[in-house]
Amino acid sequence: MRDVVYSMGVSLDGYIVGPDGSFDWSVPDEEVFALATDEVRRVGVYLLGRRLYETMAYWETVDQNPAHDHSTVEFAEIWRALPKVVFSSTLSEVRGNTLLASGGPAEEIARLRAGPGEGDIAVGGATLAAQVADLGLIDEFRLRVYPVLVGGGIPFFPRGERRTDLRLVESRTVGGGIVYLRYRVAR
């Protein structure tokens, strides 16, 4: 069965976006960017909330600028080819290899797990990830912990009442003192 994974950059105090809405503190160096590219390469479909979809729209055309380096072009090509599903009550259309979700996260994940396809089912965006985590559908959390305290904002982990036990499967330090952590949900 395909794993459902949630992976994002996170501040040491647990936020993916600071209180002012910025995430400029999480700009990756080459090593961290290569790690993120390798993760996306293993994804079979990416589920996104509206805000993350709008942020990631940048990658749909960025490689058309000849000034970009190989790693930027490579990520853009992988991202553009990747099937994506957006959960939004405000969008009426999406671009690229993207569909609007026709049901809720539980239905969409069940459909993807039952159907053909390989690779992880990635979940992106804190609100969507919180919904999926609350349903008990996330199999693995992947964090790139940045050495910064932002003091508030949008948390990486959902603030639900549900306890979730995790098992560490990988940890390492990558560029700039960033710690990469992979936790599997203990079931």
N, CA, C and O of each residue as an XYZ file, in Angstrom:
748
protein
N       0.846     -1.173      0.000
C       0.000      0.000      0.000
C       0.894      1.239      0.000
O       1.946      1.254      0.639
N       0.473      2.259     -0.709
C       1.231      3.508     -0.813
C       1.199      4.266      0.513
O       0.154      4.387      1.151
N       2.371      4.774      0.914
C       2.465      5.573      2.134
C       1.965      6.982      1.901
O       2.101      7.534      0.809
N       1.384      7.558      2.945
C       1.019      8.966      2.955
C       2.068      9.673      3.808
O       2.258      9.339      4.978
N       2.746     10.655      3.212
C       3.835     11.342      3.904
C       3.567     12.842      3.958
O       2.956     13.417      3.057
N       4.038     13.457      5.036
C       3.955     14.902      5.210
C       5.363     15.399      5.458
O       5.993     15.022      6.447
N       5.866     16.247      4.564
C       7.242     16.715      4.626
C       7.293     18.209      4.366
O       6.759     18.699      3.371
N       7.945     18.931      5.277
C       8.091     20.379      5.118
C       9.320     20.833      5.894
O       9.834     20.111      6.748
N       9.780     22.040      5.583
C      10.753     22.707      6.418
C      10.031     23.272      7.625
O       8.897     23.737      7.512
N      10.683     23.234      8.788
C      10.048     23.675     10.030
C      11.085     24.381     10.899
O      12.247     23.978     10.944
N      10.656     25.435     11.586
C      11.548     26.116     12.522
C      11.733     25.230     13.754
O      10.940     24.319     13.993
N      12.771     25.497     14.526
C      13.018     24.712     15.725
C      11.852     24.779     16.706
O      11.632     23.835     17.465
N      11.099     25.887     16.699
C       9.939     25.983     17.579
C       8.651     25.477     16.927
O       7.561     25.690     17.458
N       8.774     24.805     15.775
C       7.652     24.038     15.240
C       6.769     24.678     14.198
O       5.656     24.203     13.972
N       7.224     25.749     13.546
C       6.375     26.444     12.580
C       6.903     26.316     11.151
O       8.112     26.300     10.922
N       5.967     26.223     10.189
C       6.362     26.170      8.783
C       6.340     27.553      8.149
O       6.975     27.784      7.120
N       5.607     28.470      8.768
C       5.519     29.861      8.344
C       5.525     30.700      9.615
O       4.875     30.346     10.598
N       6.255     31.809      9.598
C       6.327     32.676     10.767
C       5.066     33.489     10.969
O       4.152     33.426     10.147
N       4.999     34.261     12.064
C       3.793     35.028     12.381
C       3.461     36.097     11.340
O       2.311     36.523     11.230
N       4.464     36.528     10.580
C       4.223     37.530      9.539
C       3.910     36.895      8.181
O       3.772     37.600      7.182
N       3.798     35.559      8.147
C       3.484     34.862      6.905
C       4.697     34.511      6.070
O       4.555     33.922      4.999
N       5.888     34.858      6.533
C       7.081     34.598      5.729
C       7.719     33.255      6.091
O       7.549     32.729      7.191
N       8.445     32.738      5.134
C       9.234     31.526      5.355
C      10.610     31.700      4.727
O      11.232     30.730      4.293
N      11.081     32.949      4.683
C      12.382     33.247      4.098
C      13.533     32.586      4.852
O      14.619     32.417      4.297
N      13.307     32.216      6.096
C      14.306     31.527      6.914
C      14.523     30.082      6.458
O      15.473     29.438      6.903
N      13.669     29.569      5.589
C      13.773     28.167      5.168
C      14.289     28.008      3.740
O      14.094     26.960      3.126
N      14.941     29.032      3.212
C      15.523     28.916      1.875
C      16.633     27.864      1.946
O      17.578     28.015      2.721
N      16.526     26.802      1.144
C      17.490     25.709      1.260
C      18.805     25.988      0.536
O      18.836     26.662     -0.494
N      19.888     25.454      1.098
C      21.143     25.469      0.356
C      21.111     24.289     -0.620
O      20.107     23.581     -0.699
N      22.191     24.074     -1.357
C      22.207     23.017     -2.384
C      21.948     21.625     -1.809
O      21.223     20.832     -2.410
N      22.531     21.323     -0.655
C      22.361     19.995     -0.062
C      20.911     19.753      0.361
O      20.363     18.678      0.118
N      20.301     20.740      0.986
C      18.911     20.610      1.423
C      17.980     20.580      0.206
O      16.997     19.839      0.191
N      18.289     21.377     -0.797
C      17.483     21.384     -2.018
C      17.550     20.015     -2.702
O      16.537     19.531     -3.207
N      18.728     19.387     -2.723
C      18.879     18.049     -3.307
C      18.066     17.032     -2.520
O      17.461     16.137     -3.110
N      18.041     17.157     -1.193
C      17.237     16.271     -0.352
C      15.759     16.409     -0.689
O      15.062     15.408     -0.852
N      15.281     17.642     -0.794
C      13.875     17.883     -1.131
C      13.552     17.358     -2.529
O      12.477     16.800     -2.751
N      14.468     17.533     -3.458
C      14.268     17.028     -4.819
C      14.162     15.506     -4.814
O      13.299     14.947     -5.489
N      15.025     14.834     -4.065
C      14.971     13.372     -3.969
C      13.656     12.905     -3.359
O      13.096     11.896     -3.788
N      13.161     13.633     -2.358
C      11.865     13.273     -1.772
C      10.749     13.374     -2.805
O       9.935     12.460     -2.939
N      10.715     14.484     -3.533
C       9.646     14.689     -4.522
C       9.766     13.677     -5.655
O       8.756     13.275     -6.233
N      10.969     13.269     -5.975
C      11.178     12.264     -7.025
C      10.474     10.943     -6.674
O      10.054     10.214     -7.573
N      10.344     10.628     -5.376
C       9.716      9.373     -4.930
C       8.205      9.493     -4.735
O       7.545      8.528     -4.352
N       7.670     10.671     -4.998
C       6.236     10.903     -4.819
C       5.496     10.496     -6.087
O       5.941     10.778     -7.200
N       4.360      9.830     -5.902
C       3.524      9.450     -7.033
C       2.410     10.451     -7.294
O       1.976     10.624     -8.433
N       1.953     11.107     -6.239
C       0.913     12.140     -6.346
C       1.051     13.048     -5.131
O       1.381     12.599     -4.033
N       0.790     14.333     -5.350
C       0.931     15.314     -4.278
C      -0.426     15.945     -4.005
O      -1.058     16.482     -4.914
N      -0.877     15.881     -2.752
C      -2.124     16.507     -2.327
C      -1.777     17.837     -1.665
O      -0.944     17.884     -0.760
N      -2.412     18.913     -2.115
C      -2.076     20.246     -1.613
C      -3.312     21.008     -1.184
O      -4.401     20.825     -1.728
N      -3.119     21.863     -0.201
C      -4.116     22.863      0.117
C      -3.950     24.026     -0.847
O      -2.955     24.109     -1.566
N      -4.916     24.914     -0.860
C      -4.900     26.042     -1.801
C      -3.679     26.933     -1.644
O      -3.048     27.284     -2.641
N      -3.326     27.310     -0.414
C      -2.197     28.230     -0.228
C      -0.887     27.633     -0.722
O      -0.107     28.323     -1.379
N      -0.630     26.365     -0.418
C       0.602     25.755     -0.895
C       0.568     25.608     -2.415
O       1.588     25.803     -3.075
N      -0.585     25.270     -2.973
C      -0.703     25.186     -4.429
C      -0.316     26.515     -5.064
O       0.438     26.542     -6.037
N      -0.827     27.617     -4.521
C      -0.522     28.930     -5.086
C       0.957     29.270     -4.929
O       1.538     29.896     -5.814
N       1.574     28.868     -3.819
C       3.003     29.098     -3.617
C       3.822     28.276     -4.604
O       4.777     28.784     -5.191
N       3.457     27.015     -4.789
C       4.217     26.110     -5.648
C       3.973     26.348     -7.132
O       4.673     25.766     -7.960
N       3.010     27.179     -7.494
C       2.773     27.504     -8.905
C       4.023     28.119     -9.534
O       4.194     28.062    -10.752
N       4.869     28.688     -8.738
C       6.152     29.230     -9.190
C       6.933     28.204    -10.007
O       7.572     28.551    -11.000
N       6.880     26.942     -9.588
C       7.677     25.883    -10.217
C       7.132     25.433    -11.567
O       7.795     24.671    -12.270
N       5.953     25.883    -11.939
C       5.368     25.497    -13.225
C       6.097     26.121    -14.411
O       6.096     25.559    -15.506
N       6.724     27.286    -14.198
C       7.376     27.976    -15.319
C       8.794     28.448    -15.019
O       9.446     28.991    -15.911
N       9.288     28.266    -13.825
C      10.586     28.823    -13.441
C      11.728     28.323    -14.322
O      12.697     29.050    -14.542
N      11.629     27.104    -14.823
C      12.732     26.549    -15.614
C      12.818     27.158    -17.015
O      13.750     26.849    -17.757
N      11.884     28.000    -17.383
C      11.944     28.659    -18.681
C      12.953     29.804    -18.703
O      13.258     30.348    -19.764
N      13.466     30.166    -17.534
C      14.494     31.198    -17.430
C      15.853     30.522    -17.600
O      16.232     29.707    -16.759
N      16.598     30.835    -18.662
C      17.870     30.152    -18.915
C      18.945     30.446    -17.864
O      19.978     29.777    -17.847
N      18.729     31.411    -17.006
C      19.725     31.760    -15.987
C      19.721     30.797    -14.802
O      20.648     30.816    -13.992
N      18.692     29.953    -14.688
C      18.610     29.049    -13.535
C      19.589     27.888    -13.665
O      19.894     27.423    -14.764
N      20.068     27.438    -12.518
C      21.022     26.336    -12.497
C      20.319     24.997    -12.728
O      19.092     24.916    -12.769
N      21.127     23.963    -12.874
C      20.619     22.625    -13.186
C      19.650     22.111    -12.120
O      18.621     21.525    -12.458
N      19.964     22.321    -10.836
C      19.108     21.771     -9.781
C      17.729     22.428     -9.777
O      16.733     21.758     -9.505
N      17.654     23.711    -10.069
C      16.370     24.401    -10.145
C      15.553     23.871    -11.315
O      14.359     23.605    -11.174
N      16.190     23.719    -12.457
C      15.508     23.200    -13.645
C      15.046     21.762    -13.397
O      13.930     21.394    -13.764
N      15.900     20.958    -12.777
C      15.552     19.559    -12.492
C      14.323     19.475    -11.591
O      13.393     18.723    -11.883
N      14.311     20.243    -10.494
C      13.159     20.221     -9.592
C      11.897     20.664    -10.316
O      10.844     20.045    -10.161
N      11.993     21.728    -11.105
C      10.829     22.227    -11.835
C      10.268     21.167    -12.777
O       9.051     21.010    -12.878
N      11.142     20.442    -13.464
C      10.683     19.385    -14.376
C       9.977     18.273    -13.606
O       8.934     17.786    -14.042
N      10.532     17.870    -12.474
C       9.912     16.822    -11.646
C       8.563     17.309    -11.130
O       7.568     16.587    -11.195
N       8.534     18.546    -10.612
C       7.299     19.091    -10.044
C       6.204     19.220    -11.108
O       5.052     18.858    -10.870
N       6.568     19.731    -12.262
C       5.573     19.937    -13.329
C       4.959     18.609    -13.782
O       3.761     18.545    -14.056
N       5.770     17.550    -13.862
C       5.271     16.247    -14.321
C       4.462     15.517    -13.248
O       3.661     14.638    -13.565
N       4.666     15.873    -11.997
C       4.020     15.182    -10.882
C       2.517     15.442    -10.849
O       2.097     16.599    -10.872
N       1.700     14.392    -10.794
C       0.255     14.612    -10.631
C      -0.021     15.249     -9.269
O       0.548     14.848     -8.254
N      -0.902     16.245     -9.269
C      -1.240     16.964     -8.049
C      -2.759     17.068     -7.925
O      -3.479     17.148     -8.920
N      -3.226     17.065     -6.667
C      -4.646     17.235     -6.375
C      -4.754     18.360     -5.352
O      -4.112     18.314     -4.303
N      -5.565     19.369     -5.656
C      -5.727     20.521     -4.774
C      -7.078     20.461     -4.085
O      -8.109     20.233     -4.716
N      -7.049     20.672     -2.774
C      -8.275     20.755     -1.972
C      -8.547     22.232     -1.718
O      -7.790     22.902     -1.015
N      -9.629     22.728     -2.295
C      -9.957     24.140     -2.156
C     -11.450     24.350     -2.325
O     -12.084     23.736     -3.183
N     -11.997     25.218     -1.504
C     -13.405     25.594     -1.678
C     -13.524     26.917     -2.425
O     -14.633     27.373     -2.706
N     -12.379     27.542     -2.753
C     -12.422     28.839     -3.428
C     -11.925     28.807     -4.868
O     -12.309     29.664     -5.663
N     -11.088     27.850     -5.222
C     -10.586     27.774     -6.597
C     -11.605     27.084     -7.498
O     -12.252     26.117     -7.095
N     -11.738     27.587     -8.711
C     -12.629     26.940     -9.677
C     -11.840     26.244    -10.780
O     -12.392     25.431    -11.521
N     -10.556     26.561    -10.890
C      -9.706     25.899    -11.879
C      -8.270     25.892    -11.388
O      -7.872     26.717    -10.566
N      -7.496     24.944    -11.909
C      -6.079     24.812    -11.580
C      -5.309     24.596    -12.872
O      -5.892     24.275    -13.907
N      -3.975     24.778    -12.802
C      -3.134     24.673    -13.994
C      -2.227     23.458    -13.924
O      -2.028     22.852    -12.871
N      -1.685     23.128    -15.085
C      -0.683     22.071    -15.149
C      -1.266     20.686    -14.924
O      -2.432     20.423    -15.219
N      -0.431     19.817    -14.397
C      -0.807     18.427    -14.148
C      -1.524     18.325    -12.801
O      -1.112     17.571    -11.920
N      -2.608     19.103    -12.659
C      -3.282     19.290    -11.381
C      -4.785     19.165    -11.556
O      -5.352     19.612    -12.553
N      -5.416     18.548    -10.570
C      -6.875     18.421    -10.535
C      -7.393     19.021     -9.243
O      -6.686     19.048     -8.236
N      -8.623     19.499     -9.273
C      -9.297     19.873     -8.043
C      -9.898     18.616     -7.427
O     -10.488     17.798     -8.132
N      -9.752     18.463     -6.134
C     -10.310     17.293     -5.444
C     -11.825     17.310     -5.552
O     -12.458     18.357     -5.419
N     -12.393     16.147     -5.794
C     -13.844     16.063     -5.886
C     -14.474     15.645     -4.564
O     -15.676     15.821     -4.366
N     -13.672     15.094     -3.661
C     -14.169     14.686     -2.349
C     -13.255     15.184     -1.262
O     -12.406     16.044     -1.494
N     -13.427     14.647     -0.080
C     -12.577     15.024      1.040
C     -11.271     14.251      1.022
O     -11.091     13.359      0.193
N     -10.356     14.581      1.928
C      -9.059     13.902      1.966
C      -9.147     12.396      2.172
O      -8.396     11.650      1.544
N     -10.037     11.935      3.026
C     -10.159     10.492      3.274
C     -10.573      9.756      2.000
O     -10.019      8.705      1.677
N     -11.538     10.306      1.287
C     -12.004      9.675      0.047
C     -10.915      9.685     -1.023
O     -10.720      8.696     -1.730
N     -10.217     10.791     -1.135
C      -9.174     10.907     -2.159
C      -8.022      9.950     -1.874
O      -7.515      9.303     -2.790
N      -7.608      9.855     -0.623
C      -6.514      8.940     -0.267
C      -6.939      7.500     -0.464
O      -6.153      6.694     -0.962
N      -8.153      7.155     -0.091
C      -8.654      5.791     -0.306
C      -8.676      5.455     -1.794
O      -8.297      4.354     -2.193
N      -9.120      6.411     -2.612
C      -9.159      6.196     -4.061
C      -7.754      5.982     -4.612
O      -7.539      5.082     -5.424
N      -6.804      6.793     -4.182
C      -5.424      6.677     -4.668
C      -4.767      5.381     -4.207
O      -4.024      4.758     -4.965
N      -5.034      4.976     -2.985
C      -4.457      3.720     -2.486
C      -5.057      2.508     -3.189
O      -4.369      1.506     -3.385
N      -6.318      2.584     -3.566
C      -6.988      1.455     -4.215
C      -6.660      1.364     -5.697
O      -6.735      0.285     -6.283
N      -6.302      2.469     -6.298
C      -6.068      2.506     -7.735
C      -4.636      2.179     -8.097
O      -3.804      1.922     -7.226
N      -4.353      2.191     -9.397
C      -2.984      1.946     -9.841
C      -2.098      3.140     -9.502
O      -2.589      4.251     -9.298
N      -0.840      2.912     -9.446
C       0.090      4.003     -9.180
C       1.167      3.577     -8.213
O       0.982      2.671     -7.400
N       2.292      4.249     -8.317
C       3.419      3.967     -7.448
C       3.865      5.252     -6.789
O       3.440      6.340     -7.176
N       4.703      5.126     -5.818
C       5.249      6.290     -5.134
C       4.359      6.730     -3.993
O       3.192      6.353     -3.890
N       4.962      7.544     -3.140
C       4.243      8.048     -1.974
C       3.094      8.960     -2.382
O       3.075      9.525     -3.475
N       2.147      9.083     -1.476
C       1.095     10.084     -1.573
C       1.532     11.179     -0.603
O       1.433     11.011      0.613
N       2.010     12.288     -1.133
C       2.501     13.374     -0.289
C       1.373     14.336      0.019
O       0.512     14.602     -0.820
N       1.390     14.853      1.237
C       0.410     15.842      1.672
C       1.164     17.115      1.987
O       2.143     17.089      2.732
N       0.719     18.231      1.427
C       1.373     19.502      1.674
C       0.390     20.571      2.071
O      -0.732     20.631      1.569
N       0.827     21.405      2.973
C      -0.010     22.470      3.505
C      -0.486     22.081      4.888
O      -1.023     20.991      5.087
N      -0.288     22.977      5.843
C      -0.563     22.658      7.241
C      -2.030     22.334      7.505
O      -2.323     21.414      8.268
N      -2.943     23.057      6.903
C      -4.367     22.819      7.160
C      -4.786     21.452      6.633
O      -5.455     20.690      7.331
N      -4.391     21.145      5.406
C      -4.716     19.839      4.832
C      -4.026     18.723      5.611
O      -4.647     17.704      5.911
N      -2.747     18.905      5.940
C      -2.015     17.877      6.697
C      -2.662     17.638      8.058
O      -2.721     16.499      8.520
N      -3.144     18.692      8.701
C      -3.819     18.531      9.991
C      -5.082     17.688      9.840
O      -5.372     16.846     10.689
N      -5.831     17.913      8.764
C      -7.043     17.122      8.520
C      -6.689     15.651      8.298
O      -7.331     14.757      8.850
N      -5.660     15.414      7.484
C      -5.251     14.046      7.167
C      -4.690     13.360      8.417
O      -4.958     12.180      8.645
N      -3.916     14.087      9.224
C      -3.374     13.525     10.464
C      -4.495     13.208     11.439
O      -4.460     12.175     12.107
N      -5.493     14.088     11.530
C      -6.616     13.864     12.430
C      -7.399     12.611     12.049
O      -8.010     11.965     12.900
N      -7.372     12.275     10.758
C      -8.038     11.052     10.280
C      -7.158      9.815     10.492
O      -7.591      8.693     10.230
N      -5.943     10.016     10.960
C      -5.023      8.897     11.185
C      -4.453      8.324      9.905
O      -4.105      7.144      9.864
N      -4.349      9.134      8.851
C      -3.935      8.628      7.546
C      -2.476      8.909      7.189
O      -2.000      8.414      6.166
N      -1.757      9.679      7.990
C      -0.344      9.939      7.694
C       0.492      8.779      8.219
O       0.382      8.391      9.382
N       1.330      8.232      7.342
C       2.215      7.125      7.705
C       3.587      7.597      8.143
O       4.253      6.944      8.946
N       4.013      8.753      7.601
C       5.366      9.217      7.892
C       5.426     10.739      7.896
O       4.860     11.399      7.025
N       6.123     11.282      8.892
C       6.405     12.713      8.990
C       7.874     12.912      8.659
O       8.734     12.212      9.195
N       8.167     13.865      7.777
C       9.544     14.183      7.395
C       9.761     15.671      7.639
O       9.084     16.516      7.053
N      10.699     15.970      8.499
C      10.955     17.356      8.884
C      12.377     17.752      8.532
O      13.322     16.995      8.752
N      12.511     18.941      7.987
C      13.811     19.591      7.837
C      13.788     20.738      8.844
O      13.214     21.795      8.583
N      14.423     20.514     10.002
C      14.350     21.452     11.116
C      15.452     22.504     10.968
O      16.641     22.190     11.012
N      15.029     23.757     10.793
C      15.949     24.876     10.604
C      16.320     25.488     11.954
O      15.479     25.577     12.849
N      17.567     25.906     12.101
C      18.018     26.472     13.373
C      17.566     27.927     13.545
O      18.372     28.857     13.499
N      16.272     28.091     13.741
C      15.696     29.421     13.924
C      14.433     29.273     14.776
O      13.701     28.289     14.666
N      14.200     30.263     15.617
C      12.951     30.348     16.376
C      12.164     31.513     15.784
O      12.634     32.650     15.785
N      10.958     31.226     15.276
C      10.181     32.293     14.643
C       9.099     32.851     15.561
O       8.520     33.897     15.264
N       8.819     32.181     16.658
C       7.936     32.730     17.676
C       6.449     32.627     17.432
O       5.670     33.216     18.181
N       6.027     31.907     16.420
C       4.603     31.757     16.140
C       4.377     31.617     14.655
O       5.318     31.664     13.863
N       3.130     31.445     14.283
C       2.785     31.294     12.875
C       1.945     30.051     12.657
O       1.081     29.722     13.469
N       2.203     29.366     11.557
C       1.460     28.146     11.221
C       2.293     26.954     11.678
O       3.417     26.770     11.211
N       1.751     26.139     12.590
C       2.522     25.011     13.109
C       2.621     23.857     12.112
O       1.718     23.629     11.307
N       3.747     23.135     12.188
C       3.934     21.932     11.375
C       2.975     20.839     11.817
O       2.296     20.225     10.995
N       2.926     20.604     13.113
C       2.080     19.533     13.633
C       0.693     20.048     13.957
O       0.534     21.157     14.467
N      -0.312     19.236     13.658
C      -1.679     19.631     13.998
C      -1.841     19.719     15.513
O      -1.170     19.017     16.269
N      -2.735     20.584     15.930
C      -2.974     20.774     17.361
C      -4.243     20.043     17.791
O      -5.073     20.617     18.496
N      -4.403     18.806     17.384
C      -5.601     18.037     17.717
C      -5.487     17.377     19.076
O      -4.466     17.476     19.755
N      -6.525     16.722     19.443
C      -6.593     16.017     20.716
C      -6.040     14.603     20.603
O      -5.927     13.903     21.609
N      -5.703     14.182     19.414
C      -5.310     12.805     19.141
C      -3.824     12.591     19.418
O      -2.981     13.330     18.908
N      -3.507     11.595     20.217
C      -2.114     11.215     20.457
C      -1.644     10.339     19.302
O      -2.372      9.459     18.843
N      -0.426     10.586     18.839
C       0.159      9.785     17.775
C       1.574      9.425     18.186
O       2.429     10.300     18.329
N       1.820      8.143     18.375
C       3.161      7.680     18.715
C       3.968      7.513     17.433
O       3.463      7.012     16.429
N       5.232      7.942     17.482
C       6.096      7.928     16.316
C       7.354      7.121     16.609
O       7.778      6.986     17.757
N       7.941      6.585     15.533
C       9.192      5.829     15.622
C      10.200      6.475     14.678
O       9.950      6.583     13.477
N      11.344      6.905     15.223
C      12.375      7.525     14.425
C      12.998      6.497     13.491
O      13.445      5.441     13.939
N      13.031      6.803     12.176
C      13.643      5.890     11.208
C      14.874      6.481     10.535
O      15.658      5.757      9.921
N      15.046      7.801     10.649
C      16.238      8.419     10.076
C      16.433      9.784     10.700
O      15.477     10.514     10.959
N      17.703     10.114     10.938
C      18.059     11.461     11.362
C      19.473     11.755     10.889
O      20.358     10.902     10.946
N      19.665     12.988     10.417
C      20.998     13.416      9.989
C      21.019     14.931      9.867
O      19.989     15.583      9.691
N      22.216     15.460      9.967
C      22.404     16.889      9.788
C      22.755     17.136      8.329
O      23.596     16.450      7.748
N      22.094     18.127      7.753
C      22.370     18.511      6.366
C      22.743     19.984      6.351
O      22.721     20.641      7.392
N      23.082     20.501      5.192
C      23.601     21.853      5.026
C      23.097     22.900      5.996
O      21.906     22.955      6.302
N      24.007     23.729      6.479
C      23.640     24.868      7.308
C      23.104     24.527      8.680
O      22.400     25.343      9.274
N      23.409     23.353      9.207
C      22.944     22.972     10.534
C      21.493     22.555     10.590
O      20.892     22.555     11.665
N      20.924     22.206      9.469
C      19.538     21.746      9.404
C      19.510     20.264      9.735
O      20.335     19.495      9.241
N      18.558     19.864     10.573
C      18.431     18.464     10.962
C      17.255     17.859     10.203
O      16.135     18.368     10.245
N      17.540     16.757      9.508
C      16.499     16.031      8.770
C      16.039     14.878      9.647
O      16.851     14.081     10.119
N      14.727     14.795      9.862
C      14.141     13.747     10.702
C      13.018     13.053      9.938
O      12.187     13.703      9.305
N      13.006     11.725     10.009
C      11.902     10.931      9.454
C      11.330     10.078     10.564
O      12.039      9.301     11.204
N      10.032     10.235     10.782
C       9.323      9.461     11.791
C       8.191      8.689     11.139
O       7.403      9.259     10.386
N       8.104      7.405     11.420
C       6.962      6.582     10.999
C       5.951      6.577     12.132
O       6.316      6.576     13.308
N       4.699      6.572     11.772
C       3.651      6.442     12.779
C       3.696      5.009     13.287
O       3.677      4.060     12.503
N       3.754      4.864     14.603
C       3.793      3.536     15.235
C       2.365      2.985     15.270
O       1.487      3.521     15.945
N       2.167      1.916     14.533
C       0.811      1.304     14.490
C       0.891     -0.121     14.966
O      -0.125     -0.815     15.010
